[in-house]
Amino acid sequence: MRADTVVGGIPVVTIVNGTTYYAMNGRSLVGTAIERAPKALANDVKGGRPFLNDGERMIAMGGEKISSERIAGRPCDVYRLTDNEGKKTVWMTQDNLHLPVKIELFGRGEGQTATTIINWSRDFEVPDAFFEPDPRVTMDRISYEEYGKRAQNGMPSAVPVLYGDLLHGH
């Protein structure tokens, strides 16, 4: 898996390749290569989509369908869950994949909304090198246990881990 994301103006490159989760700052070319948790590797064997299952989780927690809309030409169902922490809204495709195409989080404490737009691409040829870090990136390589220790003292990697399921295996 490879995802190119912008967080607070910083290009964040995430690559998950085999036993390694790479989190890299695309501007400074500094990154962290983290050994993935055994649970995450076990999830790989099961197949299916091991990440971005926000909609299914939200429905299981009591999220309700509030409407249907088209996002980028795709028919989607819109689900919402409101609790003491805030509000989460997910737009999921109506097909059997239920892909999240938009996720909106509102935090009551901060009074801010964060929106993620996901552009799914598949069924096209990609060279293997696309799933390898840029060789110019200065990479700090750590174990999953070391990642956990560092997390107790702040950000444990060069940039935020954006697809935690692929690192931790939730």
MIRO-897033 format. One line per 2 residues: for each residue x, y, z of N, C-alpha, C, O. Coordinates in steps of 0.05 Angstrom, whole numbers, plus 5000, padded with zeros to 4 digits. Atoms other than C-alpha are relative to their C-alpha. Layout:
<rs>
X,Y,Z,X,Y,Z,X,Y,Z,X,Y,Z | ...
</rs>
This chain:
<rs>
5017,4977,5000,5000,5000,5000,5018,5024,5000,5038,5025,5014 | 4987,4974,4999,5023,5070,4985,4979,5021,5001,4959,5020,4986
5018,4977,4999,4988,5134,5004,5017,5026,5002,5036,5027,5018 | 4987,4974,4999,5011,5205,4990,4979,5020,5011,4958,5024,4999
5020,4983,4986,4976,5253,5038,5013,5026,5008,5038,5027,5011 | 4990,4974,4990,4984,5326,5059,4987,5005,5027,4963,5005,5029
5009,4995,4973,4979,5340,5133,5013,5026,5009,5037,5028,5013 | 4990,4974,4992,4985,5412,5155,5021,5012,4981,5040,5025,4990
4981,4990,5019,5021,5429,5091,5025,4983,4995,5041,4989,4978 | 4976,5018,5002,5072,5372,5099,4991,4976,4983,4972,4962,4990
5006,5024,5015,5072,5318,5046,5009,4975,5016,5033,4972,5022 | 4994,5025,4985,5068,5251,5083,4997,4976,4981,4976,4972,4969
5001,5024,5017,5086,5188,5045,5000,4976,5018,5017,4973,5035 | 5003,5024,4985,5063,5123,5075,5002,4976,4981,4988,4975,4961
4997,5024,5016,5086,5057,5046,5000,4976,5020,5014,4976,5040 | 5000,5025,4985,5069,4989,5075,5008,4978,4981,4994,4972,4962
4989,5020,5018,5111,4935,5043,5010,4976,5017,5031,4978,5030 | 4992,5023,4984,5114,4866,5075,5000,5005,5029,4980,5012,5041
4998,4997,4971,5139,4870,5146,5006,5028,5010,5010,5032,5034 | 4991,4973,4993,5155,4944,5144,4979,5021,4994,4967,5021,4972
5017,4977,5003,5113,5007,5153,5018,5024,4999,5033,5030,5017 | 4983,4976,5004,5147,5069,5125,4983,5025,5003,4962,5027,4991
5013,4974,4997,5126,5139,5148,5021,5021,4994,5041,5024,5008 | 4980,4982,5010,5163,5194,5110,4990,5028,4995,4968,5032,4986
5005,4972,5006,5165,5269,5105,5010,5005,4972,5034,5004,4967 | 4993,4996,5028,5164,5283,5030,5015,5025,4995,5027,5028,4974
4985,4975,5004,5193,5352,5039,5028,4998,5011,5047,5005,4996 | 4973,5001,4988,5251,5340,5086,5015,4974,4993,5039,4972,4998
4989,5026,5007,5263,5269,5061,5012,4986,5024,5034,4974,5023 | 4993,5015,4975,5267,5241,5132,4977,4981,5005,4954,4988,5002
5021,5019,4996,5230,5178,5149,5006,4980,5022,5029,4979,5033 | 4997,5021,4979,5219,5122,5199,4989,4974,4987,4967,4973,4978
5008,5027,5008,5217,5048,5179,4994,4985,5025,5012,4980,5041 | 5009,5013,4975,5177,5011,5232,4992,4971,4994,4978,4966,4975
5008,5028,5003,5172,4936,5239,4971,4998,5008,4963,5007,5029 | 5029,5003,4995,5098,4918,5235,4995,4980,5022,5010,4960,5026
5008,5018,4978,5063,4884,5294,4992,4973,4989,4981,4971,4966 | 5009,5026,5009,5050,4809,5289,4970,4999,4993,4963,4985,4974
5029,4999,5005,4975,4823,5291,4994,5011,4972,4976,5002,4958 | 5003,4988,5026,4981,4867,5229,5008,4981,4978,4994,4979,4957
4991,5020,5019,5019,4813,5192,4980,4977,4997,4975,4967,4976 | 5020,5021,5000,4967,4762,5212,4975,5009,4984,4963,4993,4970
5023,4989,5015,4912,4807,5183,5006,4999,4970,4987,4995,4954 | 4993,5001,5029,4950,4808,5116,4992,4973,4989,4982,4970,4967
5005,5027,5009,4942,4733,5112,4970,4995,4995,4963,4980,4977 | 5029,5003,5002,4866,4738,5121,4989,5011,4973,4968,5002,4964
5010,4988,5024,4860,4780,5058,4980,5022,5006,4976,5029,5029 | 5020,4978,4996,4807,4834,5048,5014,5026,5003,5038,5028,4997
4989,4974,4996,4818,4907,5063,5007,5004,5029,4989,5006,5046 | 4992,4998,4972,4859,4913,5127,5001,5028,5011,5010,5032,5034
4999,4973,4990,4851,4988,5134,4977,5016,4987,4964,5007,4969 | 5022,4983,5009,4801,5045,5123,4973,4986,5001,4957,4987,4982
5026,5012,4995,4743,5005,5151,4984,5017,5020,4968,5006,5036 | 5013,4981,4982,4718,5067,5188,4970,4998,5000,4957,4998,5021
5029,5001,5002,4647,5061,5162,4988,4976,5014,4969,4978,5029 | 5010,5024,4987,4637,4989,5184,5003,5002,5030,4985,4994,5045
4995,4997,4970,4667,5004,5253,4979,5019,5012,4968,5014,5033 | 5019,4980,4990,4622,5065,5261,4972,4989,5001,4958,4994,5021
5026,5013,4999,4560,5026,5243,4998,4981,5023,4978,4980,5037 | 5000,5019,4978,4579,4972,5293,4998,5015,5027,4989,5003,5047
5001,4984,4975,4586,5028,5346,4974,5015,5003,4970,5030,5022 | 5025,4986,4999,4516,5054,5331,4996,5022,4981,4976,5037,4982
5003,4980,5021,4527,5100,5272,4975,4996,4983,4968,4973,4978 | 5026,5002,5015,4464,5115,5232,5003,5012,4972,5017,5032,4968
5001,4989,5026,4452,5126,5159,4983,5026,5000,4961,5025,5010 | 5014,4975,4999,4432,5199,5150,4992,5010,4972,4973,5026,4970
5008,4992,5027,4429,5207,5074,5016,4984,4979,5032,4966,4986 | 4985,5011,5022,4455,5186,5006,5008,5023,4982,4992,5041,4978
4989,4979,5018,4498,5229,4960,5018,4988,4979,5025,4965,4981 | 4980,5008,5020,4543,5225,4900,5025,5015,5007,5025,5039,5009
4974,4988,4996,4616,5237,4913,5018,4991,4977,5022,4967,4972 | 4983,5005,5024,4661,5242,4851,4986,4980,4982,4999,4962,4970
5015,5017,5018,4606,5208,4812,4992,4973,5011,4978,4958,4997 | 5007,5026,4988,4599,5149,4859,4977,5003,5020,4978,5021,5037
5021,4999,4980,4534,5136,4896,5010,4990,5027,5023,4969,5029 | 4990,5005,4973,4548,5137,4970,4978,5002,5021,4959,5017,5017
5017,4997,4977,4511,5126,5035,5016,5015,5021,5041,5011,5024 | 4987,4983,4980,4527,5176,5090,4992,4990,5028,4968,4989,5034
5005,5009,4973,4533,5151,5162,5013,5019,5020,5033,5031,5014 | 4991,4982,4980,4542,5191,5225,4998,4988,5028,4980,4973,5034
4999,5008,4972,4561,5177,5297,5007,5024,5016,5028,5037,5012 | 4995,4978,4983,4557,5230,5350,5003,4990,5029,4986,4973,5038
4996,5008,4973,4584,5221,5420,5012,5024,5016,5012,5046,5006 | 4990,4978,4983,4615,5262,5477,5025,5013,4989,5030,5037,4994
4975,4989,5011,4680,5271,5439,4995,5017,4975,5011,5035,4969 | 5005,4985,5024,4648,5297,5375,4982,4986,4981,4964,4971,4989
5018,5011,5020,4618,5276,5310,5018,4989,4978,5038,5001,4970 | 4985,5013,5022,4644,5228,5256,4979,4994,4978,4959,4982,4983
5017,5005,5023,4613,5226,5187,5016,4986,4979,5039,4995,4973 | 4985,5015,5020,4633,5175,5134,4981,4997,4975,4958,4988,4978
5013,5005,5026,4612,5173,5060,5012,4974,4989,5036,4973,4984 | 4991,5026,5010,4616,5100,5036,4986,4993,4974,4962,4998,4971
5012,5009,5026,4605,5072,4966,4978,4980,5006,4979,4965,5025 | 5023,5017,4997,4540,5035,4958,5005,4972,4989,4988,4954,4992
4995,5026,5011,4573,4976,4923,5009,4981,5023,5008,4988,5046 | 4994,5019,4979,4595,4913,4960,5027,5005,5013,5033,4992,5033
4974,4993,4987,4664,4943,4976,4997,5020,5023,5013,5020,5041 | 5005,4980,4980,4635,4999,5019,5025,5017,5006,5032,5020,5029
4975,4984,4997,4697,5042,5007,4993,5027,5011,4975,5041,5001 | 5004,4972,4991,4701,5105,5048,5013,5019,4980,5036,5015,4972
4989,4981,5019,4710,5163,5000,5003,5028,5013,5017,5045,5003 | 4997,4975,4985,4703,5220,5051,4995,4993,5029,4976,4979,5036
5003,5003,4971,4712,5222,5126,5003,5027,5013,5022,5042,5007 | 4999,4974,4987,4696,5282,5168,4998,4996,5030,4980,4983,5040
4999,5003,4971,4714,5287,5242,4998,5028,5012,5013,5046,5005 | 5003,4975,4985,4691,5342,5288,5006,4994,5029,4993,4977,5042
4993,5004,4972,4724,5346,5357,4988,5022,5017,4994,5046,5012 | 5013,4979,4982,4684,5381,5411,5021,5016,5015,5018,5040,5018
4980,4986,4984,4745,5397,5452,5014,5022,4985,5019,5044,4996 | 4986,4981,5016,4781,5432,5396,4982,5019,4985,4990,5041,4977
5019,4984,5016,4719,5457,5360,5009,5001,4971,5002,5020,4957 | 4991,5000,5028,4752,5438,5294,4991,4975,4985,4986,4954,4997
5007,5022,5017,4734,5394,5236,5023,4993,4982,5036,5011,4971 | 4979,5010,5019,4783,5351,5196,4986,4983,4979,4969,4967,4986
5012,5014,5022,4763,5325,5128,5021,4984,4984,5042,4996,4978 | 4982,5016,5017,4796,5268,5090,4984,4991,4976,4962,4981,4978
5012,5009,5025,4780,5254,5017,5018,4977,4990,5043,4980,4989 | 4985,5023,5009,4801,5185,4991,4994,4995,4971,4970,4991,4964
5003,5006,5029,4812,5173,4917,5011,4972,4995,5035,4969,4993 | 4992,5028,5003,4814,5098,4908,5007,4995,4971,4993,5003,4952
4991,5008,5026,4853,5072,4848,5007,4971,5001,5021,4962,5020 | 4992,5028,5000,4860,5000,4828,4998,4989,4971,4990,5004,4953
5001,5013,5026,4865,4951,4770,5017,5014,4979,5009,5018,4956 | 4982,4989,5019,4925,4984,4738,5028,4991,5008,5033,4984,5031
4972,5010,4995,4999,4965,4731,5016,5021,5015,5016,5045,5008 | 4982,4982,4984,5047,4995,4782,5026,4985,5003,5027,4962,5012
4974,5013,4996,5122,4980,4783,5005,4995,5030,4997,5011,5046 | 4993,5006,4972,5148,4948,4847,5014,5023,5014,5010,5027,5038
4985,4978,4988,5193,5008,4859,4981,5021,5012,4990,5036,5030 | 5019,4981,4989,5130,5050,4873,4995,4994,5030,4987,5012,5045
5006,5008,4973,5123,5011,4938,5026,4998,5017,5027,4985,5037 | 4975,4998,4986,5195,5024,4960,5005,5030,5006,4998,5047,4990
4995,4972,4993,5218,5088,4996,5021,5012,4980,5038,4998,4969 | 4981,4986,5016,5255,5140,4955,5028,4996,5013,5031,5000,5037
4974,5005,4988,5329,5123,4964,5014,5025,5012,5033,5022,5027 | 4989,4976,4988,5344,5196,4982,4990,5005,5029,5002,5021,5043
5011,4996,4973,5303,5190,5047,5020,4989,5020,5029,4966,5019 | 4984,5009,4977,5345,5187,5110,4981,4985,5019,4962,4997,5030
5020,5017,4987,5311,5128,5145,5010,4991,5027,5033,4980,5029 | 4995,5010,4974,5310,5113,5219,4985,4973,5002,4960,4973,5000
5013,5026,4999,5295,5038,5226,4997,4991,5030,5016,4991,5045 | 5005,5008,4972,5261,5015,5291,4981,4976,5001,4967,4971,4982
5018,5023,4995,5225,4955,5319,4973,5011,5008,4970,5034,5015 | 5027,4992,4991,5151,4956,5336,5001,5007,5030,4988,5025,5038
4998,4995,4971,5170,4953,5410,5012,5028,5004,5003,5043,5022 | 4988,4974,4998,5215,5014,5401,4980,5022,4993,4980,5043,5006
5021,4981,5008,5158,5051,5366,4982,5005,5025,4976,5028,5031 | 5017,4998,4976,5115,5037,5428,5013,5016,5022,5000,5033,5035
4985,4985,4979,5168,5064,5475,5001,5029,4993,4997,5047,5010 | 4999,4972,5009,5177,5127,5434,4973,5014,5001,4972,5038,5007
5027,4988,5000,5102,5138,5430,4993,5011,5028,4976,5030,5030 | 5006,4990,4973,5101,5149,5506,5011,5028,5004,5003,5042,5022
4987,4975,4996,5145,5210,5497,4994,5020,4977,5009,5040,4974 | 5006,4982,5023,5112,5243,5436,4998,4985,4974,4993,4961,4974
5002,5013,5026,5113,5230,5362,5023,4981,4996,5046,4989,4995 | 4979,5020,5002,5151,5165,5352,5012,4996,4973,5031,4981,4970
4990,5003,5027,5163,5173,5278,5003,5027,4987,4995,5047,4998 | 4994,4975,5014,5185,5226,5228,4974,5016,4994,4974,5040,4995
5026,4988,5006,5111,5240,5211,4979,4982,5014,4986,4960,5022 | 5020,5017,4988,5045,5215,5239,4995,4974,4985,4997,4973,4961
5009,5025,5011,5025,5143,5228,4970,5003,4993,4954,5007,5011 | 5027,4993,5009,4962,5152,5186,4982,4975,4997,4958,4978,4998
5015,5024,5004,4940,5080,5175,5008,4980,5021,5021,4959,5016 | 4992,5015,4977,4948,5051,5244,4993,4970,4998,5008,4954,5009
5007,5029,5002,4912,4986,5227,5022,4985,4986,5026,4961,4992 | 4979,5014,5015,4968,4969,5179,5026,4997,5016,5043,4981,5009
4976,5002,4983,5021,4980,5233,4993,4982,5024,5009,4965,5031 | 5007,5013,4975,4984,4954,5295,4983,4975,4996,4986,4956,5012
5017,5024,5005,4934,4905,5266,4974,5000,5016,4966,4979,5025 | 5025,4998,4985,4870,4929,5301,4979,4984,4987,4956,4983,4998
</rs>
